[in-house]
Amino acid sequence: MIRLNLVLLAAVIASAFYLVHTQYESRRLYTALDRSQAQARKLESEHEQLQVQKRAQATPARVQLLAARQLQMRPVTPGITQYVTVFDPSQPAANTSPER
């Protein structure tokens, strides 16, 4: 009878230790989950801010201003436009005289 009581006492103590360990792990995992969710919210907010900045940087007026200032580009006009034609020797030459 004493052996049975000792075995049951050991089972109760082991069960209590397991319960304490399980609760500790549960709390530890909950805090890790909470930290991860907070970090996810922070990253999502930062991503939204970066998207707004990206849209602001890519406005046509800003792109045109940067092209003019940094790249010394200017708007196209017929007076400065040069047309390039590619000569293809495999194609027959086009007749440039008007047909009558």
Secondary structure, 3 states (H helix, E strand, C coil): CHHHHHHHHHHHHHHHHHHHHHHHHHHHHHHHHHHHHHHHHHHHHHHHHHHHHHHHHCCHHHHHHHHHHHCCCCCCCCCCCCCCCCCCCCCCCCCCCCCC
